[in-house]
Amino acid sequence: MTEGKPVGGSISEYAELALPTDANHLGNVLGGKVMHLVDLAAALAAIRHARLPVVTVSVDSLQFLHPIHIGELILLRSSVNRVFHTSMEVGVKVTAENLFTGQRVHTCSAYLTFVGLDENGKPIAVPPVIPETEEEKRRYHEAGERREYRLARKPARQTASSDRTSS
């Protein structure tokens, strides 16, 4: 196992212009389009940290706080919050910018879990992340709490899945 890497090394920024083909009949970017961009931005941060191929394992809840309109710039900023051996939590913040006024609005945030893969497509240990700033330390601690919650829910999902297949 290699030594840890600072959070700053994983920070990734991605931007895309909201076009009419990305929008619904109201002129708002489709939620599925935003979700695709969130997954892409998160994967960039995970790959930059692990320097390995990665796959998405889960996405925590995603709530849309503000619509993104055609013609706005969609800005996504992502970074690895914490590593748990082969998995890592990545946080993504999405902002919409009106290019004419410069006004920016936070539209949504999400936490995704990725797993690093070896050359055979099997999970492999990922270097730990080193939080340096107070904000990074806060996100690191909160990532541990979210992981505990996800793991506590896992047996319930497996039981529910088993119940459906056995009937």
MARBA-3410 file (N, C-alpha, C, O; in Angstrom, 1 decimal):
167
0.8,-1.2,0.0,0.0,0.0,0.0,0.9,1.2,0.0,1.8,1.3,0.8 ~ 0.6,2.2,-0.9,1.3,3.4,-0.9,0.9,4.3,0.2,-0.2,4.1,0.8 ~ 1.7,5.3,0.5,1.3,6.3,1.5,0.1,7.2,1.0,-0.2,7.2,-0.2 ~ -0.5,7.9,1.9,-1.7,8.7,1.6,-1.4,9.9,0.7,-0.2,10.3,0.5 ~ -2.4,10.4,0.1,-2.4,11.5,-0.8,-3.3,12.6,-0.3,-4.4,12.3,0.2
-2.9,13.9,-0.5,-3.8,15.0,0.0,-5.1,15.0,-0.9,-5.1,14.7,-2.1 ~ -6.1,15.5,-0.2,-7.4,15.7,-0.9,-7.2,16.6,-2.1,-7.8,16.3,-3.2 ~ -6.4,17.6,-2.0,-6.2,18.6,-3.1,-5.8,17.9,-4.4,-6.0,18.5,-5.5 ~ -5.1,16.8,-4.4,-4.7,16.1,-5.6,-5.8,15.5,-6.4,-5.7,15.2,-7.5 ~ -7.0,15.3,-5.7,-8.1,14.7,-6.4,-9.1,15.7,-6.9,-10.0,15.4,-7.7
-9.0,17.0,-6.5,-10.0,18.0,-6.9,-10.1,18.1,-8.4,-9.1,18.2,-9.1 ~ -11.3,18.0,-8.9,-11.5,18.1,-10.3,-12.7,19.0,-10.6,-13.6,19.1,-9.8 ~ -12.5,19.8,-11.7,-13.6,20.7,-12.1,-14.0,20.4,-13.5,-13.1,20.1,-14.4 ~ -15.3,20.4,-13.7,-15.8,20.1,-15.0,-16.9,21.1,-15.4,-17.7,21.5,-14.5 ~ -17.0,21.6,-16.6,-18.0,22.6,-17.0,-18.6,22.2,-18.3,-17.9,21.6,-19.2
-19.9,22.4,-18.4,-20.6,22.1,-19.7,-21.7,23.2,-19.9,-22.4,23.5,-18.9 ~ -21.9,23.6,-21.1,-22.9,24.6,-21.4,-24.3,23.8,-21.5,-24.3,22.8,-22.2 ~ -25.3,24.3,-20.9,-26.6,23.7,-21.0,-27.3,24.0,-22.3,-27.5,25.2,-22.6 ~ -27.5,23.0,-23.1,-28.0,23.2,-24.5,-29.4,22.8,-24.6,-29.9,22.0,-23.7 ~ -30.2,23.2,-25.6,-31.6,22.8,-25.7,-31.8,21.3,-25.7,-32.8,20.8,-25.3
-30.9,20.5,-26.3,-31.0,19.1,-26.3,-30.9,18.4,-24.9,-31.2,17.3,-24.7 ~ -30.4,19.2,-23.9,-30.3,18.7,-22.5,-31.5,19.0,-21.7,-31.6,18.6,-20.5 ~ -32.5,19.7,-22.3,-33.6,20.3,-21.4,-34.9,19.7,-21.7,-35.2,19.0,-22.7 ~ -35.8,19.9,-20.7,-37.2,19.5,-20.9,-38.0,20.6,-21.5,-37.4,21.6,-22.0 ~ -39.3,20.4,-21.6,-40.2,21.4,-22.3,-40.3,22.7,-21.5,-40.8,23.7,-22.1
-39.8,22.8,-20.3,-39.8,24.1,-19.5,-38.5,24.8,-19.7,-38.4,25.9,-19.1 ~ -37.5,24.2,-20.4,-36.2,24.9,-20.6,-35.3,24.6,-19.5,-34.2,25.3,-19.3 ~ -35.6,23.6,-18.6,-34.7,23.2,-17.5,-33.9,22.0,-17.9,-34.5,21.1,-18.5 ~ -32.6,21.9,-17.5,-31.8,20.7,-17.8,-32.5,19.5,-17.1,-32.9,19.6,-16.0 ~ -32.5,18.4,-17.9,-33.1,17.2,-17.3,-32.3,16.7,-16.1,-31.1,16.8,-16.1
-33.0,16.2,-15.1,-32.3,15.6,-14.0,-31.4,14.5,-14.3,-30.3,14.4,-13.7 ~ -31.7,13.7,-15.3,-30.9,12.6,-15.7,-29.6,13.1,-16.3,-28.5,12.5,-16.1 ~ -29.6,14.2,-17.0,-28.4,14.8,-17.6,-27.5,15.3,-16.4,-26.3,15.0,-16.5 ~ -28.1,15.9,-15.4,-27.3,16.4,-14.3,-26.7,15.2,-13.5,-25.5,15.2,-13.1 ~ -27.5,14.1,-13.4,-27.0,12.9,-12.7,-25.8,12.3,-13.5,-24.8,11.9,-12.9
-25.9,12.3,-14.8,-24.8,11.8,-15.6,-23.5,12.6,-15.4,-22.4,12.1,-15.3 ~ -23.7,14.0,-15.4,-22.5,14.9,-15.2,-21.9,14.7,-13.8,-20.7,14.7,-13.6 ~ -22.8,14.5,-12.8,-22.3,14.3,-11.4,-21.5,13.0,-11.4,-20.4,13.0,-10.8 ~ -21.9,11.9,-12.0,-21.2,10.7,-12.0,-19.8,10.8,-12.7,-18.8,10.3,-12.3 ~ -19.8,11.6,-13.8,-18.6,11.8,-14.6,-17.6,12.6,-13.7,-16.4,12.3,-13.7
-18.1,13.7,-13.1,-17.2,14.5,-12.3,-16.6,13.8,-11.1,-15.5,13.9,-10.8 ~ -17.5,12.9,-10.5,-17.0,12.2,-9.4,-16.0,11.1,-9.8,-15.0,10.9,-9.1 ~ -16.2,10.5,-11.0,-15.2,9.5,-11.5,-13.9,10.2,-11.7,-12.8,9.6,-11.5 ~ -13.9,11.4,-12.2,-12.6,12.1,-12.5,-11.8,12.3,-11.2,-10.6,12.0,-11.2 ~ -12.5,12.7,-10.1,-11.8,12.9,-8.8,-11.3,11.5,-8.3,-10.2,11.4,-7.8
-12.1,10.5,-8.4,-11.7,9.2,-8.0,-10.5,8.6,-8.7,-9.5,8.1,-8.1 ~ -10.5,8.8,-10.0,-9.4,8.3,-10.9,-8.1,9.2,-10.5,-7.0,8.6,-10.4 ~ -8.3,10.5,-10.4,-7.1,11.3,-10.1,-6.5,10.9,-8.8,-5.3,11.0,-8.6 ~ -7.3,10.5,-7.8,-6.8,10.1,-6.5,-6.1,8.7,-6.6,-5.0,8.5,-6.2 ~ -6.9,7.7,-7.1,-6.4,6.3,-7.1,-5.4,6.0,-8.2,-4.6,5.1,-8.1
-5.5,6.8,-9.3,-4.7,6.5,-10.5,-4.9,5.1,-11.0,-4.0,4.4,-11.4 ~ -6.2,4.7,-10.9,-6.7,3.4,-11.3,-8.0,3.5,-12.0,-8.7,4.5,-11.9 ~ -8.4,2.5,-12.7,-9.8,2.5,-13.2,-10.8,2.4,-12.0,-10.4,1.7,-11.0 ~ -11.9,3.0,-12.1,-12.9,3.0,-11.0,-14.3,2.7,-11.5,-14.5,2.9,-12.7 ~ -15.1,2.2,-10.6,-16.5,2.0,-11.0,-17.4,2.6,-9.9,-17.0,2.6,-8.7
-18.6,3.1,-10.3,-19.5,3.7,-9.3,-20.2,2.5,-8.6,-20.7,1.6,-9.3 ~ -20.2,2.6,-7.3,-20.9,1.6,-6.5,-22.3,2.1,-6.0,-23.3,1.4,-6.0 ~ -22.3,3.4,-5.6,-23.6,3.9,-5.1,-23.6,5.4,-5.2,-22.5,6.1,-5.3 ~ -24.8,6.0,-5.2,-25.0,7.4,-5.2,-25.9,7.7,-4.0,-27.0,7.1,-4.0 ~ -25.5,8.5,-3.1,-26.4,8.9,-2.0,-27.5,9.8,-2.6,-27.4,10.2,-3.8
-28.4,10.2,-1.8,-29.6,11.0,-2.3,-29.1,12.2,-3.0,-28.1,12.9,-2.6 ~ -29.8,12.6,-4.0,-29.5,13.8,-4.8,-30.8,14.6,-4.9,-31.8,14.2,-5.4 ~ -30.8,15.8,-4.3,-31.9,16.7,-4.3,-31.6,17.9,-5.1,-30.6,18.6,-4.9 ~ -32.5,18.2,-6.0,-32.3,19.4,-6.9,-32.9,20.6,-6.1,-34.1,20.7,-5.8 ~ -32.0,21.6,-5.9,-32.3,22.8,-5.1,-32.8,23.9,-6.0,-33.5,24.8,-5.6
-32.3,23.9,-7.3,-32.5,25.0,-8.2,-32.4,24.5,-9.6,-31.5,23.7,-9.9 ~ -33.3,24.9,-10.5,-33.1,24.4,-11.9,-31.9,25.0,-12.6,-31.5,26.1,-12.3 ~ -31.4,24.3,-13.6,-30.4,24.8,-14.5,-31.1,25.1,-15.8,-31.8,24.2,-16.3 ~ -31.0,26.3,-16.3,-31.7,26.7,-17.5,-30.8,26.6,-18.8,-29.5,26.7,-18.7 ~ -31.4,26.4,-19.9,-30.7,26.4,-21.2,-29.8,27.7,-21.2,-30.3,28.8,-20.9
-28.6,27.6,-21.7,-27.7,28.7,-21.8,-26.8,29.0,-20.6,-25.9,29.8,-20.7 ~ -27.1,28.3,-19.5,-26.3,28.5,-18.3,-25.1,27.5,-18.3,-25.2,26.5,-19.0 ~ -24.1,27.9,-17.6,-22.9,27.0,-17.5,-23.1,26.1,-16.3,-23.3,26.6,-15.2 ~ -22.9,24.8,-16.5,-23.0,23.9,-15.5,-21.6,23.6,-15.0,-20.8,23.1,-15.7 ~ -21.4,24.0,-13.7,-20.0,23.8,-13.1,-20.1,22.7,-12.1,-21.0,22.7,-11.2
-19.2,21.7,-12.1,-19.1,20.6,-11.2,-17.8,20.6,-10.6,-16.8,20.7,-11.3 ~ -17.7,20.5,-9.2,-16.4,20.5,-8.5,-16.5,19.2,-7.6,-17.5,19.0,-6.9 ~ -15.5,18.4,-7.7,-15.5,17.1,-7.0,-14.2,16.9,-6.3,-13.1,17.4,-6.8 ~ -14.2,16.1,-5.3,-13.0,15.7,-4.6,-13.3,14.4,-3.8,-14.4,14.2,-3.4 ~ -12.2,13.7,-3.5,-12.3,12.5,-2.6,-12.4,13.0,-1.2,-11.6,13.7,-0.7
-13.5,12.5,-0.5,-13.6,12.9,0.9,-12.9,11.9,1.8,-12.3,12.3,2.9 ~ -13.0,10.6,1.5,-12.4,9.6,2.4,-12.2,8.3,1.6,-13.0,8.0,0.7 ~ -11.2,7.5,2.0,-11.0,6.2,1.4,-11.2,5.2,2.5,-10.8,5.3,3.6 ~ -11.9,4.1,2.1,-12.2,2.9,3.0,-11.6,1.7,2.3,-12.4,0.8,1.8 ~ -10.3,1.5,2.3,-9.6,0.4,1.7,-9.7,0.3,0.2,-8.9,0.9,-0.5
-10.8,-0.3,-0.4,-10.9,-0.4,-1.8,-11.9,0.6,-2.3,-12.0,0.9,-3.5 ~ -12.7,1.2,-1.4,-13.8,2.1,-1.8,-13.4,3.5,-1.4,-12.6,3.7,-0.4 ~ -14.0,4.5,-2.0,-13.8,5.9,-1.6,-15.1,6.7,-1.9,-15.8,6.4,-2.8 ~ -15.3,7.6,-1.0,-16.4,8.5,-1.1,-16.0,9.8,-1.8,-15.0,10.4,-1.4 ~ -16.7,10.2,-2.8,-16.4,11.4,-3.6,-17.6,12.4,-3.4,-18.7,12.0,-3.6
-17.3,13.6,-3.1,-18.4,14.6,-3.0,-18.3,15.5,-4.3,-17.3,15.8,-4.8 ~ -19.5,15.8,-4.8,-19.7,16.7,-6.0,-20.7,17.8,-5.6,-21.7,17.6,-5.1 ~ -20.3,19.0,-6.0,-21.1,20.2,-5.9,-21.4,20.7,-7.3,-20.4,20.9,-8.0 ~ -22.7,21.0,-7.6,-23.1,21.4,-8.9,-23.6,22.9,-8.7,-24.4,23.2,-7.9 ~ -23.1,23.8,-9.6,-23.5,25.2,-9.6,-23.8,25.5,-11.0,-23.2,25.1,-12.0
-24.8,26.4,-11.1,-25.2,26.9,-12.4,-24.8,28.4,-12.5,-25.0,29.1,-11.5 ~ -24.2,28.8,-13.6,-23.7,30.2,-13.7,-24.5,30.8,-14.9,-24.5,30.3,-16.0 ~ -25.1,32.0,-14.7,-25.6,32.8,-15.7,-24.4,33.5,-16.4,-23.8,34.3,-15.7 ~ -24.2,33.2,-17.6,-23.0,33.8,-18.3,-23.1,35.3,-18.5,-22.0,35.9,-18.7 ~ -24.3,35.8,-18.5,-24.4,37.3,-18.8,-24.3,38.1,-17.5,-23.8,39.2,-17.6
-24.7,37.5,-16.4,-24.6,38.3,-15.1,-23.5,37.8,-14.2,-23.1,38.6,-13.3 ~ -23.0,36.6,-14.4,-22.0,36.0,-13.6,-22.6,35.4,-12.3,-21.9,34.9,-11.5 ~ -23.9,35.5,-12.1,-24.5,35.0,-10.9,-24.5,33.5,-10.9,-24.7,32.8,-11.9 ~ -24.1,32.9,-9.7,-24.0,31.5,-9.6,-25.0,31.0,-8.5,-25.2,31.7,-7.5 ~ -25.6,29.9,-8.8,-26.5,29.3,-7.9,-26.2,27.8,-7.6,-25.9,27.1,-8.6
-26.1,27.4,-6.4,-25.9,26.0,-6.0,-27.1,25.2,-6.4,-28.2,25.5,-5.9 ~ -27.0,24.2,-7.3,-28.2,23.5,-7.8,-28.3,22.1,-7.1,-29.5,21.7,-6.9 ~ -27.2,21.5,-6.7,-27.3,20.2,-6.0,-25.9,19.7,-5.6,-24.9,20.2,-6.1 ~ -26.0,18.8,-4.7,-24.7,18.1,-4.2,-25.0,16.7,-4.1,-26.1,16.3,-3.9 ~ -24.0,15.9,-4.2,-24.1,14.4,-4.1,-22.9,13.8,-3.5,-21.8,14.3,-3.7
-23.0,12.6,-2.9,-21.9,11.8,-2.5,-22.0,10.5,-3.2,-23.0,9.8,-3.2 ~ -20.9,10.1,-3.8,-20.9,8.8,-4.6,-19.8,7.9,-4.0,-18.8,8.4,-3.5 ~ -20.0,6.6,-4.1,-19.0,5.7,-3.7,-18.4,5.0,-4.9,-19.2,4.5,-5.7 ~ -17.1,5.0,-5.0,-16.4,4.3,-6.1,-15.5,3.2,-5.5,-15.0,3.3,-4.4 ~ -15.2,2.2,-6.4,-14.2,1.2,-6.0,-13.1,1.2,-7.1,-13.4,1.3,-8.3
-11.9,1.1,-6.6,-10.7,1.0,-7.5,-10.6,-0.4,-8.0,-10.8,-1.3,-7.3 ~ -10.2,-0.6,-9.3,-10.1,-1.9,-9.9,-8.7,-2.2,-10.3,-8.0,-1.3,-10.8 ~ -8.3,-3.5,-10.2,-7.0,-3.9,-10.7,-7.1,-4.3,-12.2,-8.2,-4.1,-12.8 ~ -6.0,-4.8,-12.8,-6.0,-5.1,-14.2,-7.0,-6.3,-14.6,-7.3,-6.4,-15.7 ~ -7.5,-7.0,-13.5,-8.5,-8.1,-13.8,-9.9,-7.7,-13.5,-10.8,-8.5,-13.5
-10.1,-6.4,-13.1,-11.4,-5.9,-12.8,-11.8,-6.2,-11.4,-13.0,-6.1,-11.1 ~ -10.9,-6.6,-10.5,-11.2,-6.9,-9.2,-10.9,-5.7,-8.3,-10.0,-5.0,-8.5 ~ -11.6,-5.5,-7.1,-11.3,-4.4,-6.2,-9.9,-4.5,-5.7,-9.4,-5.6,-5.4 ~ -9.3,-3.3,-5.6,-7.9,-3.2,-5.2,-7.8,-2.1,-4.1,-8.6,-1.1,-4.2 ~ -6.9,-2.2,-3.2,-6.7,-1.2,-2.2,-6.3,0.2,-2.9,-5.6,0.2,-3.8
-6.9,1.2,-2.3,-6.7,2.6,-2.8,-5.9,3.3,-1.8,-6.2,3.2,-0.6 ~ -5.0,4.2,-2.2,-4.2,4.9,-1.2,-5.1,5.8,-0.3,-6.1,6.3,-0.8 ~ -4.8,5.9,1.0,-5.7,6.7,1.8,-5.6,8.2,1.4,-4.7,8.6,0.7 ~ -6.6,9.0,1.8,-6.6,10.4,1.5,-6.3,11.1,2.8,-6.6,10.7,3.9 ~ -5.5,12.2,2.6,-5.1,13.0,3.8,-5.8,14.4,3.7,-5.5,15.2,2.9
-6.8,14.6,4.7,-7.4,15.9,4.7,-6.5,16.9,5.4,-5.9,16.6,6.4 ~ -6.4,18.1,4.8,-5.5,19.1,5.3,-6.2,20.3,5.9,-5.8,20.8,7.0 ~ -7.2,20.8,5.2,-7.9,22.0,5.7,-9.0,21.6,6.7,-9.4,20.4,6.8 ~ -9.5,22.6,7.4,-10.7,22.3,8.3,-11.9,21.7,7.6,-12.5,20.8,8.0 ~ -12.2,22.3,6.4,-13.3,21.8,5.6,-13.1,20.3,5.1,-14.0,19.5,5.2
-11.9,20.0,4.7,-11.5,18.7,4.3,-11.6,17.7,5.5,-12.1,16.6,5.3 ~ -11.2,18.1,6.7,-11.3,17.3,7.9,-12.8,17.1,8.2,-13.1,16.0,8.6 ~ -13.6,18.1,8.1,-15.0,18.0,8.4,-15.7,17.0,7.4,-16.4,16.1,7.8 ~ -15.4,17.1,6.1,-15.9,16.2,5.1,-15.4,14.8,5.3,-16.2,13.8,5.2 ~ -14.2,14.6,5.7,-13.6,13.3,6.1,-14.4,12.6,7.2,-14.8,11.5,7.1
-14.6,13.4,8.3,-15.4,12.8,9.4,-16.8,12.5,9.0,-17.3,11.4,9.3 ~ -17.5,13.4,8.3,-18.9,13.2,7.8,-19.0,12.0,6.9,-20.0,11.3,6.9 ~ -17.9,11.8,6.1,-17.9,10.6,5.2,-18.0,9.3,6.0,-18.6,8.4,5.6 ~ -17.3,9.3,7.1,-17.3,8.1,8.0,-18.7,7.9,8.5,-19.2,6.7,8.6 ~ -19.4,8.9,8.9,-20.8,8.8,9.4,-21.7,8.3,8.3,-22.6,7.4,8.5
-21.5,8.8,7.1,-22.4,8.4,6.0,-22.1,6.9,5.6,-23.1,6.2,5.3 ~ -20.9,6.5,5.7,-20.5,5.1,5.4,-21.2,4.2,6.5,-21.8,3.1,6.1 ~ -21.2,4.6,7.8,-21.8,3.8,8.8,-23.3,3.6,8.5,-23.9,2.6,8.6 ~ -23.9,4.7,8.1,-25.4,4.7,7.7,-25.6,3.7,6.5,-26.5,2.9,6.6 ~ -24.8,3.9,5.5,-24.9,3.0,4.3,-24.8,1.5,4.7,-25.6,0.7,4.2
-23.8,1.2,5.5,-23.5,-0.2,5.9,-24.6,-0.7,6.8,-25.0,-1.9,6.7 ~ -25.2,0.1,7.6,-26.3,-0.3,8.5,-27.6,-0.6,7.6,-28.3,-1.5,8.0 ~ -27.7,0.0,6.5,-28.9,-0.2,5.6,-28.7,-1.4,4.7,-29.6,-2.0,4.2 ~ -27.4,-1.8,4.5,-27.1,-2.9,3.5,-27.8,-4.2,3.8,-28.4,-4.8,2.9 ~ -27.8,-4.7,5.0,-28.4,-6.0,5.3,-29.9,-5.9,5.0,-30.5,-6.9,4.5
-30.5,-4.8,5.3,-32.0,-4.7,5.0,-32.3,-4.8,3.5,-33.2,-5.4,3.1 ~ -31.4,-4.2,2.7,-31.6,-4.3,1.2,-31.4,-5.7,0.7,-32.2,-6.2,-0.1 ~ -30.4,-6.4,1.3,-30.1,-7.8,0.8,-31.3,-8.7,1.2,-31.7,-9.6,0.5 ~ -31.8,-8.5,2.4,-33.0,-9.3,2.9,-34.2,-9.0,2.0,-34.9,-10.0,1.6 ~ -34.4,-7.8,1.7,-35.6,-7.4,0.9,-35.4,-8.0,-0.5,-36.4,-8.5,-1.1
-34.2,-8.0,-1.0,-34.0,-8.6,-2.3,-34.2,-10.1,-2.3,-34.7,-10.7,-3.2 ~ -33.7,-10.8,-1.2,-33.9,-12.2,-1.1,-35.3,-12.6,-1.0,-35.8,-13.6,-1.6 ~ -36.1,-11.8,-0.3,-37.5,-12.0,-0.1,-38.2,-12.0,-1.4,-39.1,-12.8,-1.7 ~ -37.9,-11.1,-2.3,-38.5,-10.9,-3.6,-38.2,-12.1,-4.5,-39.1,-12.5,-5.3 ~ -37.0,-12.6,-4.4,-36.6,-13.7,-5.4,-37.1,-15.0,-4.9,-37.2,-16.0,-5.7
-37.4,-15.2,-3.6,-37.8,-16.5,-3.1,-39.3,-16.7,-3.2,-39.8,-17.8,-2.9 ~ -40.1,-15.7,-3.6,-41.5,-15.9,-3.6,-42.0,-16.3,-5.0,-43.2,-16.5,-5.2
END
